Amino acid sequence: MVGKTKAMQRVVKFAISLIDRVQQPGPSEMRYHDGPSFHPFMFSPEILAEGRAQKKPRRGCLGCLWQVPLILALGVALMMALTAVFYPWAFYLGGTFHIYPYWNGWGKLHAKSGDYVLFVRFEPTTRGSRMIPHSNLTGMAYLCTPRGERLHMHLGGDMRPHLNLSTDGEAIHLYMNYWPLWYGQFTADHRPSLDFRGHWRNPNLVMDDHGSISNAFEPDGSVYRGHDRNRPYSTEIVPVTLVQGPYSDFEAACATVRR
């Protein structure tokens, strides 16, 4: 028994000598004791762990800001890689290779109710019917009306499945409805709704409105807001050629259609 006690005393003295060599405790550690020496074995493991954690310098949020653009860049690179694997044709919409997998263009429509200008931008999406396989599209559109309104619209569409890199001559269907830019999900009335069908004639789209312009608008160019079920479906078909081009070209064309 005496031998065990002496051995324990030697171990304790050795431990104390090691602890006394380390840096003196900071103010946050001194709150655990009143004496000048700090002996960790006087406290529980939880208290010791807390004391060691407080010694570590804390990094502010500013130190992590550089990681945000890196994460965003990696996310964009991953999405483009997945698009290249599953939808390689998206990089060739219009007939030539482009780094971004989408297509945008604009065109004028001459209807009985006036002249309209349409801008579309779309890209492939995984959303769509699984019962009828298609190459599904999603995007946005803007429509300038004869009354000077500029309507932001949500766009959907489809082409046949298993497309080649060249979509020249392929059929395409685009549909869209009114979707205010910042509060579309809170809007109950999404009229007007438009529908376009046609074919690629690279680099453009040759389409018609399938009668949707005259059904969505009044003769004076205002949006039809009625609910008459007996309203006859118009037979006026308005052709349109969507020319590949930027939004700035669309803006310039909008300025010329106002009555």
C-alpha positions in Angstrom: 0.0 0.0 0.0 2.8 2.4 0.9 4.6 1.5 -2.4 1.5 2.3 -4.4 1.1 5.7 -2.6 4.7 6.7 -3.3 4.4 5.7 -6.9 1.2 7.8 -7.3 3.0 10.8 -5.6 5.8 10.5 -8.1 3.3 10.4 -11.0 1.5 13.5 -9.7 4.7 15.4 -9.2 5.8 14.5 -12.7 2.5 15.6 -14.2 2.6 18.9 -12.2 6.1 19.6 -13.5 5.0 19.1 -17.1 1.9 21.4 -16.6 4.1 24.1 -15.0 6.2 24.3 -18.2 3.2 25.2 -20.4 2.0 28.8 -20.9 0.3 30.3 -17.9 -3.5 30.2 -18.1 -5.5 33.2 -19.5 -8.2 35.0 -17.7 -10.9 32.7 -19.0 -9.1 29.7 -17.3 -8.3 31.5 -14.0 -12.0 31.5 -13.2 -11.8 27.8 -12.3 -9.4 28.3 -9.4 -8.0 30.7 -6.8 -4.4 29.7 -6.5 -1.5 30.8 -8.7 -1.0 27.3 -10.1 -3.3 25.6 -12.5 -3.8 21.8 -12.0 -6.2 20.3 -14.6 -6.7 17.1 -12.6 -8.7 19.2 -10.1 -11.5 19.6 -12.6 -13.8 17.4 -14.7 -12.9 16.5 -18.3 -15.7 18.7 -19.5 -14.2 21.8 -17.8 -10.8 21.0 -19.2 -12.1 20.6 -22.7 -13.9 23.9 -22.4 -10.7 25.6 -21.3 -8.7 24.2 -24.2 -11.4 25.2 -26.7 -11.3 28.8 -25.4 -7.6 29.0 -26.2 -8.3 28.5 -29.9 -8.7 31.8 -31.8 -12.1 32.2 -33.3 -12.5 33.1 -36.9 -15.0 35.7 -37.8 -17.6 35.3 -40.6 -15.5 37.5 -42.9 -12.8 34.8 -43.0 -15.3 32.4 -44.8 -16.6 34.9 -47.4 -14.0 33.8 -49.9 -15.5 30.3 -49.9 -18.9 31.6 -51.2 -17.8 32.4 -54.8 -15.8 29.2 -54.9 -18.8 27.1 -53.9 -21.0 29.0 -56.5 -18.4 28.4 -59.2 -18.2 24.7 -58.4 -22.0 24.5 -58.5 -22.1 26.2 -61.9 -19.4 23.9 -63.2 -21.2 20.8 -62.0 -24.5 21.9 -63.6 -22.8 22.6 -66.9 -21.0 19.2 -66.7 -24.4 17.4 -66.1 -26.0 19.3 -69.0 -23.1 18.3 -71.3 -23.7 14.7 -70.4 -27.5 14.5 -70.6 -28.3 17.4 -73.0 -25.3 18.0 -75.2 -27.5 19.5 -77.9 -28.2 22.5 -75.6 -24.7 23.8 -76.4 -25.5 23.8 -80.1 -29.0 25.4 -80.2 -29.1 27.6 -83.2 -26.5 25.6 -85.1 -23.2 26.7 -83.6 -21.4 25.9 -80.3 -21.9 28.3 -77.4 -20.5 28.0 -73.9 -23.9 28.6 -72.2 -26.5 25.8 -72.8 -29.5 28.1 -73.7 -30.9 29.9 -76.7 -32.5 33.4 -76.8 -34.1 35.3 -79.6 -36.9 37.7 -80.5 -39.5 38.4 -83.2 -42.4 40.6 -84.3 -46.0 39.4 -84.6 -48.5 41.3 -86.8 -52.0 40.5 -85.6 -55.4 42.2 -86.3 -55.3 43.6 -82.7 -51.9 45.3 -83.4 -48.2 44.5 -83.4 -46.5 42.5 -80.7 -42.8 41.8 -80.0 -41.8 38.6 -78.3 -38.5 37.7 -76.6 -37.7 34.1 -75.4 -34.9 32.4 -73.5 -34.9 28.7 -72.8 -32.8 25.8 -71.8 -33.3 22.1 -71.1 -34.9 20.9 -67.9 -35.5 17.5 -66.2 -39.1 18.5 -65.4 -41.9 17.3 -67.5 -44.2 14.4 -68.2 -42.7 11.0 -67.6 -45.6 9.2 -69.4 -44.7 10.9 -72.7 -41.0 11.4 -73.0 -39.8 14.7 -74.5 -36.8 16.9 -74.4 -38.3 19.4 -72.0 -37.5 23.1 -71.9 -37.9 25.9 -69.4 -37.2 29.6 -69.4 -38.7 33.1 -69.5 -40.2 35.4 -72.1 -41.2 39.0 -72.5 -44.1 40.3 -74.6 -44.5 43.9 -75.7 -48.2 44.7 -76.6 -49.7 47.3 -78.9 -50.7 49.3 -75.8 -47.1 49.7 -74.6 -47.2 47.0 -71.9 -44.2 44.8 -71.3 -45.3 41.5 -69.8 -42.9 39.1 -68.1 -43.9 35.5 -68.7 -42.9 32.0 -67.6 -42.0 29.7 -70.5 -42.1 26.0 -71.0 -41.7 23.8 -74.0 -40.6 20.5 -75.5 -38.9 18.8 -78.4 -38.6 15.1 -79.3 -36.4 12.9 -77.1 -32.9 11.8 -78.0 -32.0 14.8 -80.0 -28.8 15.0 -82.1 -26.3 17.8 -81.7 -27.9 19.6 -84.6 -31.5 20.6 -84.0 -32.0 22.1 -87.5 -35.4 21.0 -88.9 -36.6 19.7 -85.5 -40.1 20.5 -84.3 -40.4 22.6 -81.2 -43.3 23.7 -79.0 -43.2 26.7 -76.7 -45.9 27.9 -74.3 -45.9 30.7 -71.8 -48.2 32.6 -69.4 -48.0 35.9 -67.5 -45.8 35.7 -64.5 -44.8 39.0 -62.8 -41.1 39.1 -62.1 -41.1 39.4 -58.3 -44.6 38.2 -57.3 -45.6 35.7 -59.9 -46.4 33.0 -57.3 -48.8 35.3 -55.5 -50.8 36.1 -58.7 -54.0 34.2 -59.3 -54.6 35.4 -62.9 -51.8 34.4 -65.2 -53.4 35.6 -68.5 -52.4 36.0 -71.2 -51.4 32.5 -72.1 -49.6 32.0 -75.5 -48.7 28.9 -77.5 -46.2 28.6 -80.4 -45.4 25.7 -82.6 -42.9 25.5 -85.4 -39.4 24.2 -86.5 -35.8 25.2 -86.2 -34.4 26.8 -89.2 -30.9 27.5 -87.8 -30.1 29.9 -86.3 -33.7 30.9 -86.0 -37.1 29.5 -85.1 -40.0 29.7 -87.7 -43.3 29.4 -85.8 -46.9 30.5 -85.5 -49.1 31.4 -82.5 -51.7 28.6 -83.0 -54.4 31.2 -82.7 -53.4 32.1 -79.1 -52.7 35.9 -79.7 -56.2 36.7 -80.9 -57.7 34.6 -78.1 -55.6 36.1 -75.4 -56.2 39.8 -76.4 -59.0 42.1 -77.2 -59.3 43.8 -80.6 -57.7 47.0 -79.0 -54.6 45.0 -77.8 -55.6 44.8 -74.2 -55.5 41.4 -72.3 -58.8 39.6 -72.3 -60.0 39.3 -68.7 -63.4 37.9 -69.3 -64.8 34.5 -68.4 -67.2 33.9 -71.3 -67.2 30.1 -72.0 -69.1 30.8 -75.3 -66.4 33.1 -76.6 -65.5 31.6 -80.1 -61.9 30.4 -80.5 -60.2 32.6 -83.1 -59.0 31.1 -86.3 -56.4 33.9 -86.9 -53.0 32.3 -87.2 -50.1 34.8 -86.7 -46.7 33.7 -88.0 -43.5 34.7 -86.4 -39.8 34.2 -87.0 -37.7 34.3 -83.8 -34.3 35.6 -84.7 -31.4 34.7 -82.5 -30.4 37.9 -80.7 -29.9 39.6 -77.3 -32.4 41.3 -75.1 -31.2 44.7 -76.2 -32.5 44.1 -79.7 -35.9 43.2 -78.3 -35.9 46.5 -76.3 -35.2 48.5 -79.4 -38.0 46.7 -81.3 -40.4 47.3 -78.5 -40.0 51.1 -78.8 -41.3 50.9 -82.4 -44.6 49.0 -81.8 -46.4 51.5 -79.5 -49.4 53.1 -81.0 
